[in-house]
Amino acid sequence: MAAVAEAPGTGVPLPAQVQANPITKKLNKILDSKIETDQELLDALETVSPFLTENTLQRRRNLRRDLEQRSLETNIRFLNSFRKVRDAVEGVTKDVDEMSKCCEAMTNRLRATKEQTRDLLNQTTSLQNQSKRVEKRAEIVTAFLGAFQLKPEEAKALRGTADGGIDRNFFPALNRVREIHADCKQLLRTSQHAAALEIMEKMAAAHEAAYELLYRWIQRECRLLNVDFVDLNPLLYQAFEAMQERPVLFKYSLDEYNTARRSHVVRAFIDALTRGGPGGVPKPIELLSHDPLRYVGDMLAWVHQAMASERETLQTLLKACKPEVLEEYVLPVLSHITEGLCRPFKVRVEQALSSENQPVALYRLSNLFTFYANTIRASLQEDAALIRSIEELKELTLNMFFSALNSSVQRMLEKIVPPDTDLLPVQGVHQILLMLRDVLESHDAALVTVTDKKENFTRIFATVLDPMLQTLLVSATQLSPLDVAVYMLNCLSSIYSVISLYQYTDDRLEMIKAQMEANEDVLVSEQATAILKRTGMIDLYSKAAAHQPKQGPLSAISGMEAPIISSALGKFDVFLAKPDSYQMQQCSYLTSAKLRASVQKRTIENVLAAYGILYAKLIEPANNYPQLPLKSFDQVRELLV
Amino acid sequence: MAAGPYNYSYIFKYIIIGDMGVGKSCLLHQFTEKKFMADCPHTIGVEFGTRIIEVSGQKIKLQIWDTAGQERFRAVTRSYYRGAAGALMVYDITRRSTYNHLSSWLTDARNLTNPNTVIFLIGNKSDLDAQRDVTYEEAKAFADENGLTFLECSAKTGENVEDAFLETARKIYQNIQDGSLDLNQADSGVQPKQLPRTTPAGGGDAKQCNC
């Protein structure tokens, strides 16, 4: 038994005889089977055990049937379960089928749709392209409009504010209009004629309207400028700058300014005349009307100062304009502004003049006018009313001056009497010369131009001196020629000494000098003749001077015989010894020592010359004179000079 | 839009007086042009210069009338005192005679201007100290006695020239602030900027840029 038992364990093949016996085999097999290790068996047992609650025969007999029963039941459950599954699967299949059908339908539809949308797509693409093109064009058009059209705010600025004013955006907008207009000219060169023309037209209209507005505005602004000190609205500078483009409107605008300022200046002038400064200090100018020179001087100074201020204001107004515009308009505008002053000024001056008849005062007034005419000439137009007025007043005062001077001279000349025996200038002469000096003194040298001065002086001399000299000559008619000469010389030297102190008297001095020389000549020749007469030389001299050699010897001519000559020479020696005693009394009346000396010297020279001629004849052998008590020419000269 | 030279709030009128040859025109030239004019011709009648200055933040335009010192122009020049806000009375520190005449100039100035006119005494040619003929102390005493402000200047070097003109303007401005100078009267020598107008257009900005 142990061997057998061991055999399966050792694996040693059993002896053939063991195998050969089926019962053995079977037995072995049963014995060998190890139930406890047979898992399947264990599981089966385990499965069976729950329902085999009691180990009875009955049960054991029925086991098989029970198991089959259970098996059957289980299978039936299987079957049921599978039926459900099958049903479900069938449902799913059906669904899938339907889905498949659906899909197919959809695919078909898609295909159909695709077929259909191909056109659409093409259309879309083309539309898209088109839209891109259009967009690009839109961009170009916008750019074009941007370049050639005003922005809404610009258009608004150009239309001005509701009440017709403008603001600071106006001028940039106006510039835009101008630019666009200029750009359109560029545009005209391209093919866009129509557009360019249309835009130009529009811009021109906008431009026109803008200028219209601007002008209205300037008009209104300018009307506010008739006040003392103008704080110019800054927009005004720009307005005038912009207006330069429209010369006509520019001129009209300036006219508005003109009018406003003119009325202001006139009002201010009247104020200064009648109201004066704060609290009456300085006094109103009219309070000075009793003193014409002061009155007129103050008025002119006021005008001069007002002009300086007006010029500044105007230059400020036009500061943004081109220099040539400034140059063109400043003078005319100032001329116009000051025009209003002419009437009030002239009326007052004429009133003041009506009570003035003093030549000196009138002359100073005329000089004052001349000065101011020259001073303000540079700031105004050549033909400005103010300058014209001043020139007229100058002429008026100058004429009044000359007529006053003339009547004064006439009045004084009426008092001129014949001179006394002393032959000194009479009182009237001094009076007139005093007045002349006052007039010349009053001439403020630098106040008037040289030409004016010269002209005036010439006229003054003509008015004063010519009638005076005439009257003097007439008054001296009863005197001897010698007395007349002395008297005239005395008067002339007084005149000379007065006017030689002044400028521009050369012509007149020359004339006086010539007159004096003529009188001096008379005096010299009278005196020389008298000396020659007293010494008995006069006949000898004239005969000797007239003698020609062909008449034969001089000694043979009657009256030239040697004894006669000898006696005359004797008398001449007396003269030579005391020449001063032979001087004529009148000569001592000459007021000027210089003149006296000159007359004396020239007389001696004349006498000497006469002696010289005689002497030459006497010593000439051809004249057959014996030895005479002759003094040589040089000896005589020695004695006399 | 701020246009410098045209932007100002007041105009003050000045007059420069004093004997011939004391350097009135040179002072004006130095002040307006900042240059010394060596061969300055005699002034004929009156001449005119302007400059804009600043006093207490206010821009003020000075309108300066330079008068001829020669006696024969007195008839013309005395008409220019009217309505001057400031009078600069000048003498030459190297010539006593010009100093001696000051009282007559001062009388003229007082008689012909309004009571508020600021009179400023200037001793010119302070660069010629070696030739000095009038001491600073003497002139200062004269100025104090007459209630004048006094400075010695040199139109040649420019020393104190600015100060003289500016100080005068400051005094005038002070008078305006005090209310002693009534701007509403004509001929006060000062022209004020108007109150800002409410012009229909641009009234608002006009306040900012009163050019």
Interface residues (C-beta under 8 A of the other chain):
Chain A: G160 T161 D163 G164 G165 I166 D167 R168 F170 W217 R220 E221 L224 V227 D228 F229 V230 D231 L232 N233 P234 L235 Y237 A268 D271 A272 R275 G276 G277 P278 G279 V281 P282 I285 L293 R294 G297 D298 L300 A301 W302 H304 Q305 A308 S309 E312 T316 K319 R364 L368 F371 T375 D444 A445 A446 L447
Chain B: M1 A3 Y6 I11 K13 H42 I44 G45 V46 F48 T50 K61 Q63 W65 Q70 R72 F73 A75 V76 R78 S79 Y80 Y81 R82 G83 L112 T113 N114 P115 N116 L181 D182 Q185 A186 D187 S188 Q191 P192 K193 Q194 P196 R197 T199 P200 A201 G202 D205 A206 C209 N210 C211
